[in-house]
Amino acid sequence: MQQPEGAKKALHIEHRRREFLHKVHRKGEDRKWDLRGEQILHEDFLQFERRWIEFQNLSAPAPVIDPEEDNMKVTEAGYSDEMLDRVLSQENDEVDALVSFLGDRSEGPSFDIDGQLDYGSDDENYDAIFRSILSDLPKENLTTSCARQVSAKANEQASAGEAMDTTGG
């Protein structure tokens, strides 16, 4: 006996609905097992790490304690207050030396034995070239002259850039 067409369609829809619900249920179960697997792996890693740290602590040599440093108070970072004070005072001395050094140099250029300006360069060739360039410049205000030269160079580069851009963009 044949089932009517409407009954077949209803059975087919019911079958698809059940399959869909089973698929959703299977995916949920798969997610649960995936999470359980990750948790197991994480617990295994933590257990291995604990055993490794314990082994390292047992196999490490005993610390040698200097009787002089034994009386020092140790901070959370593992440094004594006395040690921190020594380092801080050394750093302060270095900063003071640097400030005094820079203060001496910031007073302006000094003059060497010949009465020429000494710009603090260690390279004598560089100093000689720089002095010859300065002596070739006119005696007018050097900053004005340098500003004009920079401006002229910038104008040259700008006009060269416009000449190269003939595509009309």
DSSP file (Angstrom, degrees, kcal/mol; ACC not computed):
  #  RESIDUE AA STRUCTURE BP1 BP2  ACC     N-H-->O    O-->H-N    N-H-->O    O-->H-N    TCO  KAPPA ALPHA  PHI   PSI    X-CA   Y-CA   Z-CA
    1    1 A M              0   0    0      0, 0.0     2,-0.3     0, 0.0     0, 0.0   0.000 360.0 360.0 360.0 133.3    0.0    0.0    0.0
    2    2 A Q        -     0   0    0      1,-0.0     3,-0.1     0, 0.0     0, 0.0  -0.612 360.0-127.2 -87.8 140.5    1.3    3.4   -1.0
    3    3 A Q        -     0   0    0     -2,-0.3    -1,-0.0     1,-0.1     5,-0.0  -0.612  34.9-100.8 -83.2 147.4    1.4    6.3    1.3
    4    4 A P     >  -     0   0    0      0, 0.0     4,-2.0     0, 0.0     3,-0.4  -0.276  31.8-110.6 -64.6 157.3   -0.2    9.4    0.1
    5    5 A E  H  > S+     0   0    0      1,-0.2     4,-2.0     2,-0.2     5,-0.1   0.863 117.4  53.0 -58.4 -40.7    2.1   12.2   -1.2
    6    6 A G  H  > S+     0   0    0      1,-0.2     4,-2.0     2,-0.2    -1,-0.2   0.845 107.5  51.7 -64.7 -35.3    1.4   14.5    1.8
    7    7 A A  H  > S+     0   0    0     -3,-0.4     4,-2.6     2,-0.2    -1,-0.2   0.892 108.7  50.9 -69.9 -39.2    2.4   11.7    4.2
    8    8 A K  H  X S+     0   0    0     -4,-2.0     4,-2.7     1,-0.2    -2,-0.2   0.924 110.8  48.7 -61.6 -43.3    5.6   11.1    2.4
    9    9 A K  H  X S+     0   0    0     -4,-2.0     4,-2.4     1,-0.2    -1,-0.2   0.901 111.2  49.7 -64.2 -40.2    6.5   14.7    2.6
   10   10 A A  H  X S+     0   0    0     -4,-2.0     4,-2.4     2,-0.2    -1,-0.2   0.898 111.7  48.6 -65.6 -40.8    5.7   14.9    6.3
   11   11 A L  H  X S+     0   0    0     -4,-2.6     4,-2.8     2,-0.2    -2,-0.2   0.913 111.5  50.3 -63.8 -42.1    7.9   11.8    7.0
   12   12 A H  H  X S+     0   0    0     -4,-2.7     4,-2.4     2,-0.2    -2,-0.2   0.920 111.7  47.1 -62.3 -44.0   10.7   13.4    5.0
   13   13 A I  H  X S+     0   0    0     -4,-2.4     4,-2.3     2,-0.2    -1,-0.2   0.908 113.0  49.2 -63.7 -42.2   10.4   16.7    6.9
   14   14 A E  H  X S+     0   0    0     -4,-2.4     4,-2.5     2,-0.2    -2,-0.2   0.907 110.9  50.3 -63.8 -41.6   10.3   14.8   10.2
   15   15 A H  H  X S+     0   0    0     -4,-2.8     4,-2.4     1,-0.2    -2,-0.2   0.923 111.8  47.5 -62.4 -45.0   13.4   12.7    9.2
   16   16 A R  H  X S+     0   0    0     -4,-2.4     4,-2.4     2,-0.2    -2,-0.2   0.881 110.9  51.9 -64.1 -38.4   15.3   15.9    8.2
   17   17 A R  H  X S+     0   0    0     -4,-2.3     4,-2.5     2,-0.2    -2,-0.2   0.927 110.9  47.3 -63.2 -45.6   14.3   17.6   11.5
   18   18 A R  H  X S+     0   0    0     -4,-2.5     4,-2.6     2,-0.2    -2,-0.2   0.915 112.0  50.3 -62.6 -43.0   15.6   14.6   13.5
   19   19 A E  H  X S+     0   0    0     -4,-2.4     4,-2.4     2,-0.2    -2,-0.2   0.907 110.6  49.8 -61.3 -42.4   18.8   14.5   11.5
   20   20 A F  H  X S+     0   0    0     -4,-2.4     4,-2.5     2,-0.2    -2,-0.2   0.932 111.7  47.7 -61.8 -46.8   19.3   18.3   12.1
   21   21 A L  H  X S+     0   0    0     -4,-2.5     4,-2.3     1,-0.2    -2,-0.2   0.888 112.1  49.8 -63.5 -38.9   18.7   17.9   15.9
   22   22 A H  H  X S+     0   0    0     -4,-2.6     4,-2.8     2,-0.2    -1,-0.2   0.894 110.2  51.3 -64.6 -39.2   21.1   14.9   16.0
   23   23 A K  H  X S+     0   0    0     -4,-2.4     4,-2.4     2,-0.2    -2,-0.2   0.926 110.8  47.2 -63.6 -44.8   23.7   16.9   14.2
   24   24 A V  H  X S+     0   0    0     -4,-2.5     4,-2.1     1,-0.2    -2,-0.2   0.910 113.2  49.4 -61.8 -42.5   23.4   19.8   16.6
   25   25 A H  H  X S+     0   0    0     -4,-2.3     4,-2.3     2,-0.2    -2,-0.2   0.914 110.6  50.0 -64.3 -43.0   23.6   17.4   19.5
   26   26 A R  H  X S+     0   0    0     -4,-2.8     4,-2.8     1,-0.2    -2,-0.2   0.907 109.5  51.3 -62.9 -41.9   26.8   15.7   18.1
   27   27 A K  H  X S+     0   0    0     -4,-2.4     4,-2.3     2,-0.2    -1,-0.2   0.906 109.7  50.2 -62.5 -40.3   28.4   19.1   17.6
   28   28 A G  H  X S+     0   0    0     -4,-2.1     4,-2.1     2,-0.2    -1,-0.2   0.919 112.0  47.3 -61.6 -43.7   27.7   20.0   21.2
   29   29 A E  H  X S+     0   0    0     -4,-2.3     4,-2.5     2,-0.2    -2,-0.2   0.906 110.4  52.6 -64.3 -41.5   29.2   16.7   22.4
   30   30 A D  H  X S+     0   0    0     -4,-2.8     4,-2.5     1,-0.2    -2,-0.2   0.909 108.7  50.1 -61.2 -41.7   32.2   17.2   20.2
   31   31 A R  H  X S+     0   0    0     -4,-2.3     4,-2.6     2,-0.2    -1,-0.2   0.915 109.6  51.4 -62.5 -42.6   32.8   20.7   21.7
   32   32 A K  H  X S+     0   0    0     -4,-2.1     4,-2.4     1,-0.2    -2,-0.2   0.930 112.0  46.1 -60.2 -44.7   32.6   19.2   25.2
   33   33 A W  H  X S+     0   0    0     -4,-2.5     4,-2.5     2,-0.2    -1,-0.2   0.876 110.5  53.5 -67.9 -36.2   35.1   16.5   24.4
   34   34 A D  H  X S+     0   0    0     -4,-2.5     4,-2.3     2,-0.2    -1,-0.2   0.931 110.8  46.7 -61.7 -44.3   37.4   19.1   22.7
   35   35 A L  H  X S+     0   0    0     -4,-2.6     4,-2.5     1,-0.2    -2,-0.2   0.908 111.8  50.7 -64.4 -40.8   37.3   21.2   25.9
   36   36 A R  H  X S+     0   0    0     -4,-2.4     4,-2.4     1,-0.2    -1,-0.2   0.902 109.6  51.4 -62.9 -39.3   37.9   18.2   28.1
   37   37 A G  H  X S+     0   0    0     -4,-2.5     4,-2.5     2,-0.2    -2,-0.2   0.908 110.7  47.6 -64.0 -41.8   40.9   17.3   25.9
   38   38 A E  H  X S+     0   0    0     -4,-2.3     4,-2.6     2,-0.2    -2,-0.2   0.900 111.7  50.7 -65.2 -39.7   42.4   20.8   26.2
   39   39 A Q  H  X S+     0   0    0     -4,-2.5     4,-2.6     2,-0.2    -2,-0.2   0.911 110.4  49.3 -63.9 -41.2   41.8   20.7   30.0
   40   40 A I  H  X S+     0   0    0     -4,-2.4     4,-2.6     2,-0.2    -2,-0.2   0.934 112.0  48.0 -64.0 -45.6   43.6   17.3   30.2
   41   41 A L  H  X S+     0   0    0     -4,-2.5     4,-2.4     2,-0.2    -2,-0.2   0.909 112.2  49.8 -60.8 -41.8   46.5   18.6   28.2
   42   42 A H  H  X S+     0   0    0     -4,-2.6     4,-2.6     2,-0.2    -2,-0.2   0.923 111.2  48.3 -63.6 -44.5   46.7   21.7   30.3
   43   43 A E  H  X S+     0   0    0     -4,-2.6     4,-2.5     2,-0.2    -2,-0.2   0.904 111.0  51.2 -63.0 -41.1   46.7   19.7   33.5
   44   44 A D  H  X S+     0   0    0     -4,-2.6     4,-2.6     2,-0.2    -1,-0.2   0.912 110.7  49.1 -61.1 -41.9   49.4   17.4   32.2
   45   45 A F  H  X S+     0   0    0     -4,-2.4     4,-2.8     2,-0.2    -2,-0.2   0.934 111.5  48.2 -63.2 -45.8   51.5   20.4   31.3
   46   46 A L  H  X S+     0   0    0     -4,-2.6     4,-2.5     2,-0.2    -2,-0.2   0.900 112.4  49.3 -62.6 -39.9   51.1   21.9   34.7
   47   47 A Q  H  X S+     0   0    0     -4,-2.5     4,-2.3     2,-0.2    -1,-0.2   0.929 112.5  47.3 -64.7 -44.1   51.9   18.6   36.4
   48   48 A F  H  X S+     0   0    0     -4,-2.6     4,-2.4     1,-0.2    -2,-0.2   0.915 112.1  50.8 -61.7 -42.7   55.0   18.3   34.2
   49   49 A E  H  X S+     0   0    0     -4,-2.8     4,-2.7     2,-0.2     5,-0.2   0.906 109.4  50.2 -63.2 -42.3   56.1   21.9   35.0
   50   50 A R  H  X S+     0   0    0     -4,-2.5     4,-2.4     1,-0.2    -1,-0.2   0.923 111.9  47.7 -61.6 -43.5   55.7   21.4   38.7
   51   51 A R  H  X S+     0   0    0     -4,-2.3     4,-2.4     2,-0.2    -2,-0.2   0.900 112.4  49.9 -64.4 -39.2   57.8   18.2   38.6
   52   52 A W  H  X S+     0   0    0     -4,-2.4     4,-2.6     2,-0.2    -2,-0.2   0.920 111.6  47.4 -65.8 -44.0   60.4   20.0   36.5
   53   53 A I  H  X S+     0   0    0     -4,-2.7     4,-2.6     2,-0.2    -2,-0.2   0.907 112.2  50.5 -63.2 -41.5   60.6   23.0   38.9
   54   54 A E  H  X S+     0   0    0     -4,-2.4     4,-2.2    -5,-0.2    -2,-0.2   0.922 111.3  48.2 -62.7 -43.4   60.8   20.6   41.9
   55   55 A F  H  X S+     0   0    0     -4,-2.4     4,-2.3     2,-0.2    -2,-0.2   0.917 111.5  50.3 -61.6 -44.0   63.7   18.7   40.2
   56   56 A Q  H  X S+     0   0    0     -4,-2.6     4,-1.1     1,-0.2    -2,-0.2   0.903 110.9  49.1 -61.8 -41.5   65.5   22.0   39.4
   57   57 A N  H  < S+     0   0    0     -4,-2.6    -1,-0.2     1,-0.2    -2,-0.2   0.877 113.3  46.8 -66.5 -36.9   65.1   23.1   43.0
   58   58 A L  H  < S+     0   0    0     -4,-2.2    -2,-0.2     1,-0.2    -1,-0.2   0.849 115.6  44.6 -73.2 -33.5   66.5   19.8   44.3
   59   59 A S  H  < S+     0   0    0     -4,-2.3    -1,-0.2    -5,-0.2    -2,-0.2   0.559  89.9 104.8 -89.4  -7.5   69.4   19.7   41.9
   60   60 A A  S  < S-     0   0    0     -4,-1.1     2,-0.0    -5,-0.2    -3,-0.0  -0.465  79.3-108.2 -72.5 143.1   70.4   23.4   42.4
   61   61 A P        -     0   0    0      0, 0.0    -1,-0.1     0, 0.0     3,-0.1  -0.367  40.3 -96.2 -68.9 152.5   73.5   24.0   44.5
   62   62 A A        -     0   0    0      1,-0.1     2,-0.1    -2,-0.0     0, 0.0  -0.449  46.6-104.9 -67.2 138.6   72.9   25.5   47.9
   63   63 A P        -     0   0    0      0, 0.0     2,-0.6     0, 0.0    -1,-0.1  -0.400  26.9-129.9 -67.8 139.9   73.4   29.3   47.9
   64   64 A V        -     0   0    0     -2,-0.1     2,-0.6    -3,-0.1     0, 0.0  -0.810  22.2-154.7 -90.4 123.2   76.6   30.6   49.4
   65   65 A I        -     0   0    0     -2,-0.6     5,-0.1     3,-0.0     3,-0.0  -0.885   8.0-140.2-106.1 121.3   75.8   33.3   51.9
   66   66 A D     >  -     0   0    0     -2,-0.6     4,-1.5     1,-0.1     3,-0.3  -0.644  13.5-137.9 -74.9 127.7   78.5   35.9   52.6
   67   67 A P  H  > S+     0   0    0      0, 0.0     4,-0.6     0, 0.0    -1,-0.1   0.831 103.5  54.1 -60.1 -30.4   78.4   36.6   56.4
   68   68 A E  H >4 S+     0   0    0      1,-0.2     3,-0.5     2,-0.2     4,-0.1   0.906 114.2  39.8 -68.6 -40.7   78.8   40.3   55.7
   69   69 A E  H >4 S+     0   0    0     -3,-0.3     3,-1.0     1,-0.2    -1,-0.2   0.599  97.9  80.0 -83.4 -11.2   75.8   40.4   53.4
   70   70 A D  H 3< S+     0   0    0     -4,-1.5    -1,-0.2     1,-0.2    -2,-0.2   0.816  90.3  53.4 -64.6 -29.7   73.9   38.0   55.6
   71   71 A N  T << S+     0   0    0     -4,-0.6    -1,-0.2    -3,-0.5    -2,-0.2   0.601  88.4 103.5 -81.8 -10.9   73.0   41.0   57.9
   72   72 A M  S <  S-     0   0    0     -3,-1.0     2,-0.4    -4,-0.1    -3,-0.0  -0.451  77.0-119.1 -76.2 144.1   71.6   43.1   55.0
   73   73 A K        -     0   0    0     -2,-0.1     8,-1.3     1,-0.0     2,-0.4  -0.680  29.0-144.6 -79.3 132.3   67.9   43.4   54.6
   74   74 A V  B     -A   80   0A   0     -2,-0.4     6,-0.3     6,-0.2     2,-0.0  -0.847   7.6-139.4-105.4 133.9   66.8   42.0   51.2
   75   75 A T    >   -     0   0    0      4,-3.1     3,-1.3    -2,-0.4    -1,-0.0  -0.196  34.8 -93.6 -80.8 178.3   64.0   43.6   49.2
   76   76 A E  T 3  S+     0   0    0      1,-0.3    -1,-0.1     2,-0.1    -2,-0.0   0.833 125.3  57.0 -62.7 -32.8   61.3   41.7   47.2
   77   77 A A  T 3  S-     0   0    0      2,-0.2    -1,-0.3     1,-0.1     3,-0.1   0.569 122.3-105.1 -77.1  -7.8   63.4   41.9   44.0
   78   78 A G  S <  S+     0   0    0     -3,-1.3     2,-0.4     1,-0.3    -2,-0.1   0.587  83.2 117.8  96.7  11.8   66.3   40.2   45.8
   79   79 A Y        -     0   0    0      4,-0.0    -4,-3.1     3,-0.0    -1,-0.3  -0.889  60.9-124.3-112.9 143.1   68.5   43.2   46.3
   80   80 A S  B  >  -A   74   0A   0     -2,-0.4     4,-2.3    -6,-0.3    -6,-0.2  -0.452  20.6-119.5 -80.8 158.1   69.6   44.6   49.6
   81   81 A D  H  > S+     0   0    0     -8,-1.3     4,-2.4     1,-0.2     5,-0.2   0.884 115.4  53.7 -62.6 -38.3   69.0   48.3   50.5
   82   82 A E  H  > S+     0   0    0     -9,-0.3     4,-2.2     2,-0.2    -1,-0.2   0.911 108.8  48.3 -63.3 -42.5   72.7   48.8   50.9
   83   83 A M  H  > S+     0   0    0      1,-0.2     4,-2.3     2,-0.2    -2,-0.2   0.908 111.6  49.8 -65.0 -42.0   73.4   47.5   47.4
   84   84 A L  H  X S+     0   0    0     -4,-2.3     4,-2.6     1,-0.2    -2,-0.2   0.893 109.6  51.7 -63.3 -40.0   70.6   49.7   45.9
   85   85 A D  H  X S+     0   0    0     -4,-2.4     4,-2.6     2,-0.2    -1,-0.2   0.901 109.4  50.3 -64.0 -40.5   72.0   52.7   47.7
   86   86 A R  H  X S+     0   0    0     -4,-2.2     4,-2.3     2,-0.2    -2,-0.2   0.933 112.6  45.7 -62.7 -45.6   75.5   52.0   46.2
   87   87 A V  H  X S+     0   0    0     -4,-2.3     4,-2.5     1,-0.2    -2,-0.2   0.918 113.2  50.5 -64.2 -43.1   74.1   51.7   42.7
   88   88 A L  H  X S+     0   0    0     -4,-2.6     4,-2.4     1,-0.2    -1,-0.2   0.906 110.5  48.6 -62.0 -42.4   72.0   54.8   43.1
   89   89 A S  H  X S+     0   0    0     -4,-2.6     4,-2.3     2,-0.2    -1,-0.2   0.888 111.0  51.1 -66.9 -37.3   75.0   56.8   44.3
   90   90 A Q  H  X S+     0   0    0     -4,-2.3     4,-2.3     2,-0.2    -2,-0.2   0.926 111.3  47.9 -62.4 -43.8   77.1   55.6   41.4
   91   91 A E  H  X S+     0   0    0     -4,-2.5     4,-2.5     1,-0.2    -2,-0.2   0.904 110.9  50.9 -64.4 -40.3   74.4   56.6   38.9
   92   92 A N  H  X S+     0   0    0     -4,-2.4     4,-2.6     2,-0.2    -1,-0.2   0.907 109.9  50.3 -63.0 -41.4   74.0   60.0   40.6
   93   93 A D  H  X S+     0   0    0     -4,-2.3     4,-2.4     2,-0.2    -2,-0.2   0.908 111.2  49.0 -62.4 -41.6   77.8   60.5   40.3
   94   94 A E  H  X S+     0   0    0     -4,-2.3     4,-2.3     2,-0.2    -2,-0.2   0.907 111.6  48.6 -65.0 -41.3   77.8   59.6   36.6
   95   95 A V  H  X S+     0   0    0     -4,-2.5     4,-2.7     2,-0.2    -2,-0.2   0.921 111.3  50.0 -64.4 -43.3   74.9   61.9   36.0
   96   96 A D  H  X S+     0   0    0     -4,-2.6     4,-2.5     1,-0.2    -2,-0.2   0.908 111.1  49.3 -61.3 -41.9   76.6   64.8   37.8
   97   97 A A  H  X S+     0   0    0     -4,-2.4     4,-2.3     2,-0.2    -1,-0.2   0.901 112.2  48.2 -64.3 -40.3   79.8   64.1   35.8
   98   98 A L  H  X S+     0   0    0     -4,-2.3     4,-2.8     2,-0.2     5,-0.2   0.908 111.7  49.6 -66.2 -42.2   77.9   64.1   32.5
   99   99 A V  H  X S+     0   0    0     -4,-2.7     4,-2.5     2,-0.2    -2,-0.2   0.915 112.4  47.1 -64.1 -42.4   76.0   67.3   33.4
  100  100 A S  H  X S+     0   0    0     -4,-2.5     4,-1.9     2,-0.2    -1,-0.2   0.896 112.8  50.1 -67.7 -37.2   79.3   69.1   34.3
  101  101 A F  H  X S+     0   0    0     -4,-2.3     4,-1.5     2,-0.2    -2,-0.2   0.936 114.5  43.3 -63.3 -47.0   80.9   67.8   31.1
  102  102 A L  H  X S+     0   0    0     -4,-2.8     4,-1.9     1,-0.2    -2,-0.2   0.848 110.4  56.9 -68.9 -33.0   78.0   69.1   29.0
  103  103 A G  H  < S+     0   0    0     -4,-2.5     4,-0.4    -5,-0.2    -1,-0.2   0.892 105.9  50.3 -64.2 -38.9   77.9   72.3   31.0
  104  104 A D  H >< S+     0   0    0     -4,-1.9     3,-0.6     1,-0.2    -1,-0.2   0.875 114.9  43.4 -65.0 -37.5   81.5   73.0   30.1
  105  105 A R  H >< S+     0   0    0     -4,-1.5     3,-1.0     1,-0.2    -2,-0.2   0.740 103.1  65.3 -82.0 -23.5   80.8   72.3   26.4
  106  106 A S  T 3< S+     0   0    0     -4,-1.9    -1,-0.2     1,-0.3    -2,-0.2   0.531  77.4  85.1 -81.4  -2.8   77.6   74.3   26.2
  107  107 A E  T <  S-     0   0    0     -3,-0.6    -1,-0.3    -4,-0.4    -2,-0.1   0.570 108.5 -92.9 -72.5  -6.4   79.3   77.6   26.9
  108  108 A G    <   -     0   0    0     -3,-1.0    -1,-0.3    -4,-0.0     2,-0.1  -0.555  63.1 -33.8 119.0 175.0   80.0   77.9   23.2
  109  109 A P        -     0   0    0      0, 0.0     2,-0.2     0, 0.0    10,-0.2  -0.387  60.7-139.1 -68.9 144.8   82.9   77.0   21.0
  110  110 A S  E     -B  118   0B   0      8,-1.3     8,-4.2    -2,-0.1     2,-0.4  -0.574  13.0-116.7 -99.9 167.0   86.3   77.2   22.5
  111  111 A F  E     -B  117   0B   0      6,-0.3     6,-0.2    -2,-0.2     2,-0.0  -0.851  22.6-143.1-105.8 138.4   89.5   78.5   20.9
  112  112 A D    >   -     0   0    0      4,-2.9     3,-1.6    -2,-0.4     6,-0.1  -0.151  42.3 -79.9 -86.4-170.3   92.5   76.4   20.3
  113  113 A I  T 3  S+     0   0    0      1,-0.3    -1,-0.0     2,-0.1    -2,-0.0   0.840 128.9  55.2 -62.6 -36.1   96.2   77.5   20.6
  114  114 A D  T 3  S-     0   0    0      2,-0.1    -1,-0.3     1,-0.1     3,-0.1   0.499 118.1-109.4 -77.0  -3.1   96.2   79.2   17.2
  115  115 A G  S <  S+     0   0    0     -3,-1.6     2,-0.2     1,-0.3    -2,-0.1   0.551  78.2 130.0  85.5   8.2   93.2   81.3   18.1
  116  116 A Q        -     0   0    0      1,-0.1    -4,-2.9    -5,-0.0    -1,-0.3  -0.604  68.4 -90.0 -93.4 158.0   90.9   79.4   15.8
  117  117 A L  E     -B  111   0B   0     -6,-0.2     2,-0.6    -2,-0.2    -6,-0.3  -0.424  32.8-152.9 -67.8 136.4   87.6   78.0   16.8
  118  118 A D  E     -B  110   0B   0     -8,-4.2    -8,-1.3    -2,-0.1    -1,-0.1  -0.955   7.7-170.4-110.3 114.9   87.6   74.5   18.2
  119  119 A Y        -     0   0    0     -2,-0.6    -1,-0.1   -10,-0.2    -8,-0.1   0.261  48.9-103.8 -93.0  12.7   84.3   72.8   17.6
  120  120 A G        +     0   0    0      1,-0.3     2,-0.3   -10,-0.1    -2,-0.0   0.636  70.0 147.1  82.5  15.0   85.0   69.8   19.7
  121  121 A S        -     0   0    0      1,-0.1    -1,-0.3     2,-0.1    -2,-0.1  -0.638  42.0-153.9 -85.4 141.6   85.7   67.4   16.8
  122  122 A D  S    S+     0   0    0     -2,-0.3     2,-0.8     1,-0.1    -1,-0.1   0.651  77.7  84.6 -83.1 -16.2   88.2   64.6   17.4
  123  123 A D     >  -     0   0    0      1,-0.2     4,-1.9     2,-0.0     5,-0.1  -0.785  60.8-167.1 -94.2 108.9   88.9   64.4   13.6
  124  124 A E  H  > S+     0   0    0     -2,-0.8     4,-2.4     1,-0.2    -1,-0.2   0.837  86.6  57.1 -65.2 -34.6   91.5   67.1   12.7
  125  125 A N  H  > S+     0   0    0      2,-0.2     4,-2.4     1,-0.2    -1,-0.2   0.921 106.9  48.7 -63.2 -42.7   90.8   66.7    8.9
  126  126 A Y  H  > S+     0   0    0      1,-0.2     4,-2.6     2,-0.2    -1,-0.2   0.916 111.0  50.7 -62.1 -43.2   87.1   67.5    9.5
  127  127 A D  H  X S+     0   0    0     -4,-1.9     4,-2.5     1,-0.2    -1,-0.2   0.907 110.0  50.0 -61.6 -41.4   88.0   70.5   11.5
  128  128 A A  H  X S+     0   0    0     -4,-2.4     4,-2.2     2,-0.2    -2,-0.2   0.914 112.1  47.1 -65.6 -42.5   90.4   71.8    8.8
  129  129 A I  H  X S+     0   0    0     -4,-2.4     4,-2.1     2,-0.2    -1,-0.2   0.918 112.8  49.6 -64.1 -42.9   87.8   71.3    6.1
  130  130 A F  H  X S+     0   0    0     -4,-2.6     4,-2.3     1,-0.2    -2,-0.2   0.907 110.5  49.9 -64.0 -42.1   85.2   73.1    8.2
  131  131 A R  H  X S+     0   0    0     -4,-2.5     4,-2.4     1,-0.2    -1,-0.2   0.901 109.5  51.4 -63.9 -40.1   87.5   76.0    8.9
  132  132 A S  H  X S+     0   0    0     -4,-2.2     4,-1.5     2,-0.2    -1,-0.2   0.886 110.2  49.2 -66.3 -36.9   88.4   76.4    5.2
  133  133 A I  H  X S+     0   0    0     -4,-2.1     4,-1.1     2,-0.2    -1,-0.2   0.919 112.0  49.0 -65.6 -42.5   84.6   76.5    4.3
  134  134 A L  H  < S+     0   0    0     -4,-2.3     3,-0.3     1,-0.2    -2,-0.2   0.882 110.4  50.3 -64.6 -37.7   84.0   79.1    7.0
  135  135 A S  H  < S+     0   0    0     -4,-2.4    -1,-0.2     1,-0.2    -2,-0.2   0.810 107.3  54.9 -72.3 -27.0   86.9   81.2    5.8
  136  136 A D  H  < S+     0   0    0     -4,-1.5    -1,-0.2    -5,-0.2    -2,-0.2   0.729  91.4  90.3 -76.0 -22.4   85.6   81.1    2.2
  137  137 A L  S  < S-     0   0    0     -4,-1.1     5,-0.1    -3,-0.3    -3,-0.0  -0.408  91.8 -97.3 -73.1 150.5   82.2   82.4    3.2
  138  138 A P        -     0   0    0      0, 0.0    -1,-0.1     0, 0.0     7,-0.1  -0.241  34.1-111.3 -63.1 160.3   81.7   86.2    3.2
  139  139 A K  S    S+     0   0    0     -3,-0.1     3,-0.2    -4,-0.0    -2,-0.1   0.451  84.3 107.8 -76.5   0.0   82.1   87.9    6.6
  140  140 A E  S    S-     0   0    0      1,-0.2     2,-0.1     2,-0.1     5,-0.0  -0.059  94.0 -49.6 -68.3-180.0   78.3   88.7    6.8
  141  141 A N     >  -     0   0    0      1,-0.2     4,-2.0     2,-0.1    -1,-0.2  -0.318  52.4-149.8 -55.9 119.0   76.1   86.9    9.2
  142  142 A L  H  > S+     0   0    0      1,-0.2     4,-2.8     2,-0.2     5,-0.2   0.854  93.6  54.8 -65.4 -36.2   76.8   83.2    8.7
  143  143 A T  H  > S+     0   0    0      2,-0.2     4,-2.4     1,-0.2    -1,-0.2   0.888 108.4  49.2 -66.3 -36.8   73.4   82.1    9.6
  144  144 A T  H  > S+     0   0    0      2,-0.2     4,-2.2     1,-0.2    -1,-0.2   0.918 112.7  48.0 -65.8 -42.3   71.8   84.4    7.1
  145  145 A S  H  X S+     0   0    0     -4,-2.0     4,-2.3     2,-0.2    -2,-0.2   0.921 113.1  47.3 -63.7 -44.6   74.2   83.1    4.4
  146  146 A C  H  X S+     0   0    0     -4,-2.8     4,-2.5     1,-0.2    -1,-0.2   0.892 110.6  52.5 -64.6 -39.5   73.5   79.5    5.4
  147  147 A A  H  X S+     0   0    0     -4,-2.4     4,-2.5    -5,-0.2    -1,-0.2   0.902 109.5  49.4 -64.0 -39.9   69.8   80.1    5.3
  148  148 A R  H  X S+     0   0    0     -4,-2.2     4,-2.8     2,-0.2    -2,-0.2   0.913 111.0  49.5 -64.1 -41.9   70.0   81.6    1.8
  149  149 A Q  H  X S+     0   0    0     -4,-2.3     4,-2.3     2,-0.2    -2,-0.2   0.910 112.5  47.0 -64.6 -41.3   72.0   78.6    0.6
  150  150 A V  H  X S+     0   0    0     -4,-2.5     4,-2.3     2,-0.2    -1,-0.2   0.919 113.3  49.1 -65.7 -42.9   69.5   76.2    2.0
  151  151 A S  H  X S+     0   0    0     -4,-2.5     4,-2.3     2,-0.2    -2,-0.2   0.910 111.3  49.2 -62.7 -43.3   66.6   78.2    0.5
  152  152 A A  H  X S+     0   0    0     -4,-2.8     4,-2.2     1,-0.2    -1,-0.2   0.907 111.4  49.6 -63.1 -41.6   68.3   78.3   -2.9
  153  153 A K  H  X S+     0   0    0     -4,-2.3     4,-2.2     1,-0.2    -2,-0.2   0.897 110.8  49.8 -64.6 -40.6   68.9   74.5   -2.7
  154  154 A A  H  X S+     0   0    0     -4,-2.3     4,-2.3     2,-0.2    -1,-0.2   0.896 110.3  50.4 -65.5 -39.9   65.3   73.9   -1.8
  155  155 A N  H  X S+     0   0    0     -4,-2.3     4,-2.6     2,-0.2     5,-0.2   0.894 109.7  51.1 -64.1 -39.8   64.1   76.1   -4.7
  156  156 A E  H  X S+     0   0    0     -4,-2.2     4,-2.2     1,-0.2    -2,-0.2   0.924 112.0  46.2 -61.9 -44.6   66.3   74.2   -7.1
  157  157 A Q  H  X S+     0   0    0     -4,-2.2     4,-2.1     2,-0.2    -2,-0.2   0.883 112.5  50.5 -67.2 -37.9   65.0   70.9   -5.9
  158  158 A A  H  X S+     0   0    0     -4,-2.3     4,-2.0     2,-0.2    -2,-0.2   0.920 112.6  45.5 -66.0 -43.8   61.4   72.1   -6.1
  159  159 A S  H  X S+     0   0    0     -4,-2.6     4,-2.0     1,-0.2    -2,-0.2   0.863 112.3  51.7 -69.3 -34.0   61.8   73.4   -9.7
  160  160 A A  H  X S+     0   0    0     -4,-2.2     4,-1.6    -5,-0.2    -1,-0.2   0.882 109.3  51.0 -67.1 -37.2   63.6   70.2  -10.7
  161  161 A G  H  X S+     0   0    0     -4,-2.1     4,-1.1     2,-0.2    -2,-0.2   0.878 110.6  48.1 -67.1 -37.8   60.6   68.2   -9.3
  162  162 A E  H  < S+     0   0    0     -4,-2.0    -2,-0.2     1,-0.2    -1,-0.2   0.865 110.0  52.6 -70.3 -35.2   58.1   70.3  -11.2
  163  163 A A  H  < S+     0   0    0     -4,-2.0    -1,-0.2     1,-0.2    -2,-0.2   0.845 109.1  49.9 -68.1 -32.8   60.2   69.9  -14.4
  164  164 A M  H  < S+     0   0    0     -4,-1.6     2,-1.5     1,-0.2    -1,-0.2   0.773  95.9  75.1 -76.0 -25.8   60.2   66.1  -14.0
  165  165 A D     <  +     0   0    0     -4,-1.1     3,-0.2     1,-0.2    -1,-0.2  -0.613  51.0 136.9 -90.5  78.8   56.4   66.0  -13.4
  166  166 A T        +     0   0    0     -2,-1.5    -1,-0.2     1,-0.1    -2,-0.1   0.299  46.2  89.2-103.8   7.0   55.2   66.5  -17.0
  167  167 A T  S    S-     0   0    0     -3,-0.2    -1,-0.1     1,-0.1    -2,-0.1   0.720  92.5-127.0 -78.7 -20.2   52.5   63.8  -16.9
  168  168 A G              0   0    0     -3,-0.2    -2,-0.1     1,-0.2    -1,-0.1   0.658 360.0 360.0  79.6  15.2   49.9   66.2  -15.7
  169  169 A G              0   0    0      0, 0.0    -1,-0.2     0, 0.0    -2,-0.0   0.197 360.0 360.0  46.9 360.0   49.1   63.9  -12.8
